[in-house]
């Protein structure tokens, strides 16, 4: 699940930079986020996967119930 969310978010910078392609910075961002083998693409993608994994685990794992189960 976290990989799906991260991949969906990774489309946004290239989409926004493509719409605002008048500046050189926007073209650089679009180029960086369309190259799936590039450093910045992979760095941001890995960070998003880690963040979404933490968030998804925090929502789905019932820590209070696990603590109560371990007590007995």
Steps between C-alpha positions, in 0.01 A plus 500: 500500500769760584668445163173571320452826690862603443477431127181706475671795673806469274292596197409838646835689474544405135138590425521839670839579349370401157211745530732783610772426248580866435790515744827313495450378857168338407664326207775373731245363747306336218819341368603377846162341573452336163833315511419191709868412528604844624633570848236753609210290374620195691584698814157664519329171410684313778417771754133493401490122535651524850257775604195320363612170655524666841162671452328185372640291785395759758144487368458126448685343793294514820779564751270526804342164422842342451615639836191359673551162335862485615398570861296181523 
